[in-house]
Amino acid sequence: MVPDTAFRGLNHHPESLLLYTAMTALCFKITMCWWVIGLLPVIVLFGRYFYSRRVIHGYLEHAMSRDMGDIEGFYMKSPDSCLWVAVVEGKVVGVVAAVSQQKSGGAVELQRMSVDRCCRQCGVGVALGRKVLEFAATHRYSSVVLGTTAYTPGAHRLYQRLGFRCVGVTNGYATPGARCSLLERIFYRVRHHQYIQFLDVQDS
């Protein structure tokens, strides 16, 4: 997650590239020193890696202090939520959860979708996603929603293959667990994509 956010994500944020260019030009004007200019890209990449790592670790700690620290209590004791794992040869290689969002007009939110890198493109993500859709249909929810900050095209193709469509993008999304300091705003920026799929639920 860290390299994906810190490096691949940079291509999707022209405002960050503009800021770094302005910082470089200002530095050159102040110092008139070429070796400082050459050092700036290294500093920028290190800053993005460091703050991406810090925010993502904060996000994981936030998750562990909430639902992922008590999976059975949070997901398995209520009929309005559930969590599934994918197991291959005795090893957990994927996870996904479904949580009722009554405030969203009777929607289910797909959460915690994650697949081990060695098992991607093998149908694991599709199988997990279909579990959430089956759960929503069985409980007669009208739609399934999800949000993702993934930059990898494969993640978005997965949701589109499952029938989801993107309905909004938030640039500069505040990741849960982030401290939102000035340096984090400079070196850590992500896009949050919102997806939805409406279900054909007929009254019996």
C-alpha positions as CSV (number, residue, x, y, z in Angstrom):
1,M,0.0,0.0,0.0
2,V,2.8,2.4,0.8
3,P,4.7,2.4,-2.5
4,D,1.3,2.5,-4.4
5,T,0.3,5.6,-2.5
6,A,3.6,7.3,-2.4
7,F,4.9,6.7,-5.9
8,R,2.2,5.5,-8.3
9,G,-0.3,7.9,-6.8
10,L,1.9,10.9,-7.7
11,N,0.9,10.5,-11.4
12,H,-2.7,11.2,-10.4
13,H,-2.1,14.5,-8.5
14,P,-1.0,17.3,-10.8
15,E,-1.5,19.8,-8.0
16,S,1.2,18.0,-6.0
17,L,3.6,18.0,-9.0
18,L,2.9,21.7,-9.4
19,L,3.6,22.3,-5.7
20,Y,6.9,20.4,-5.9
21,T,7.9,22.3,-9.1
22,A,7.2,25.6,-7.3
23,M,9.3,24.5,-4.3
24,T,12.1,23.6,-6.6
25,A,12.0,27.0,-8.4
26,L,11.9,28.8,-5.1
27,C,14.8,26.8,-3.7
28,F,16.8,27.6,-6.8
29,K,16.0,31.3,-6.6
30,I,17.1,31.4,-2.9
31,T,20.2,29.2,-3.1
32,M,21.3,29.4,-6.8
33,C,22.8,26.0,-6.1
34,W,22.4,23.1,-8.6
35,W,23.2,20.3,-6.2
36,V,20.4,21.5,-3.9
37,I,18.0,21.2,-6.9
38,G,19.3,17.7,-7.7
39,L,18.7,16.7,-4.1
40,L,15.1,17.9,-4.0
41,P,13.5,15.0,-5.9
42,V,15.1,12.6,-3.4
43,I,13.8,14.6,-0.5
44,V,10.3,14.7,-2.1
45,L,10.2,10.9,-2.7
46,F,11.5,10.3,0.8
47,G,8.9,12.6,2.2
48,R,6.1,10.9,0.3
49,Y,7.2,7.5,1.4
50,F,7.7,8.5,5.0
51,Y,4.3,10.2,5.4
52,S,2.4,7.6,3.3
53,R,3.9,4.9,5.6
54,R,2.9,6.9,8.7
55,V,-0.7,7.6,7.5
56,I,-1.2,4.0,6.5
57,H,0.1,2.6,9.7
58,G,-2.2,5.1,11.5
59,Y,-5.1,3.7,9.4
60,L,-4.2,0.1,10.4
61,E,-4.0,1.1,14.0
62,H,-7.4,2.8,13.7
63,A,-8.9,-0.3,12.1
64,M,-7.5,-2.5,14.9
65,S,-8.9,-0.3,17.6
66,R,-12.4,-0.6,16.0
67,D,-13.8,-3.5,13.9
68,M,-10.7,-5.5,13.0
69,G,-9.7,-5.8,16.7
70,D,-12.9,-7.6,17.4
71,I,-14.1,-9.3,14.2
72,E,-16.5,-11.7,15.8
73,G,-18.1,-9.0,18.0
74,F,-18.4,-6.4,15.2
75,Y,-19.3,-8.5,12.2
76,M,-20.6,-11.9,13.3
77,K,-23.0,-11.1,16.1
78,S,-25.3,-8.9,14.1
79,P,-27.5,-10.0,11.2
80,D,-26.8,-6.7,9.5
81,S,-23.1,-7.4,9.0
82,C,-20.7,-10.2,8.1
83,L,-17.1,-10.9,7.2
84,W,-15.7,-13.6,4.8
85,V,-12.2,-14.9,4.2
86,A,-10.8,-16.7,1.2
87,V,-8.6,-19.7,2.1
88,V,-6.3,-21.4,-0.4
89,E,-4.3,-24.4,0.8
90,G,-5.0,-23.6,4.4
91,K,-3.8,-20.0,4.1
92,V,-6.0,-16.9,4.3
93,V,-5.5,-15.0,1.0
94,G,-8.4,-12.5,1.0
95,V,-11.0,-10.8,3.2
96,V,-14.1,-8.7,2.7
97,A,-16.8,-7.4,5.0
98,A,-20.4,-6.2,4.6
99,V,-22.0,-3.6,6.9
100,S,-25.5,-2.2,6.8
101,Q,-25.7,1.5,6.3
102,Q,-29.3,2.4,7.3
103,K,-28.5,6.1,6.9
104,S,-27.8,5.6,3.2
105,G,-31.3,4.5,2.5
106,G,-30.9,0.8,3.1
107,A,-27.5,0.2,1.5
108,V,-24.8,-2.3,2.4
109,E,-21.3,-1.1,2.4
110,L,-18.5,-3.3,1.1
111,Q,-15.5,-2.9,3.4
112,R,-12.1,-4.3,4.1
113,M,-11.6,-5.8,0.6
114,S,-8.1,-7.1,0.4
115,V,-6.5,-9.9,-1.6
116,D,-2.9,-11.3,-1.2
117,R,-0.7,-10.2,-4.1
118,C,0.1,-13.7,-5.0
119,C,-3.6,-14.6,-5.5
120,R,-4.7,-11.5,-7.5
121,Q,-6.1,-12.1,-11.0
122,C,-7.1,-15.6,-9.8
123,G,-10.8,-14.8,-9.1
124,V,-10.4,-14.4,-5.4
125,G,-11.6,-10.8,-5.3
126,V,-14.6,-11.6,-7.6
127,A,-15.6,-14.5,-5.3
128,L,-15.4,-12.2,-2.2
129,G,-17.3,-9.4,-3.9
130,R,-20.1,-11.7,-5.0
131,K,-20.4,-12.9,-1.3
132,V,-21.2,-9.3,-0.4
133,L,-23.7,-8.9,-3.2
134,E,-25.4,-12.2,-2.3
135,F,-25.6,-11.0,1.4
136,A,-27.2,-7.8,0.3
137,A,-29.7,-9.5,-2.0
138,T,-30.6,-12.1,0.6
139,H,-31.3,-9.4,3.2
140,R,-33.2,-7.3,0.6
141,Y,-31.0,-4.2,0.6
142,S,-31.5,-1.8,-2.3
143,S,-27.9,-1.2,-3.1
144,V,-24.2,-1.9,-2.3
145,V,-21.7,0.9,-1.9
146,L,-18.0,1.1,-1.4
147,G,-15.1,3.5,-1.3
148,T,-11.5,2.9,-2.3
149,T,-8.3,4.9,-2.4
150,A,-6.5,2.2,-4.6
151,Y,-4.5,3.5,-7.6
152,T,-4.0,0.1,-9.2
153,P,-6.2,-0.3,-12.3
154,G,-6.8,-3.9,-11.3
155,A,-8.8,-2.8,-8.2
156,H,-11.1,-0.6,-10.2
157,R,-11.5,-3.3,-12.9
158,L,-12.6,-5.7,-10.2
159,Y,-15.4,-3.5,-8.9
160,Q,-16.5,-2.7,-12.5
161,R,-16.5,-6.4,-13.3
162,L,-18.8,-7.0,-10.3
163,G,-21.2,-4.4,-11.7
164,F,-20.3,-1.3,-9.7
165,R,-20.1,2.1,-11.2
166,C,-18.1,5.1,-10.0
167,V,-20.4,7.9,-8.8
168,G,-17.8,10.3,-7.3
169,V,-14.2,11.1,-6.6
170,T,-12.8,13.0,-3.6
171,N,-9.4,14.5,-4.1
172,G,-7.4,15.1,-0.9
173,Y,-9.4,12.5,1.0
174,A,-8.8,12.5,4.8
175,T,-7.8,8.9,5.6
176,P,-9.0,7.6,9.0
177,G,-6.0,7.7,11.4
178,A,-4.2,10.5,9.6
179,R,-3.0,13.5,11.7
180,C,-3.7,16.0,9.0
181,S,-0.5,18.0,9.7
182,L,1.0,20.5,7.2
183,L,3.7,18.0,6.1
184,E,1.1,15.3,5.6
185,R,-0.9,17.6,3.4
186,I,2.2,18.3,1.3
187,F,3.5,14.7,1.0
188,Y,0.4,12.6,1.3
189,R,-2.6,13.0,-0.9
190,V,-5.0,10.3,-2.1
191,R,-8.2,10.1,-4.2
192,H,-11.2,8.4,-2.8
193,H,-13.5,6.8,-5.4
194,Q,-17.1,6.1,-4.5
195,Y,-18.8,3.1,-6.2
196,I,-22.4,1.9,-6.1
197,Q,-24.5,-1.0,-7.4
198,F,-28.2,-0.9,-7.3
199,L,-29.9,-4.3,-6.7
200,D,-33.1,-5.5,-8.3
201,V,-35.1,-6.2,-5.1
202,Q,-38.7,-7.0,-5.7
203,D,-41.4,-7.1,-3.0
204,S,-42.6,-10.6,-2.3
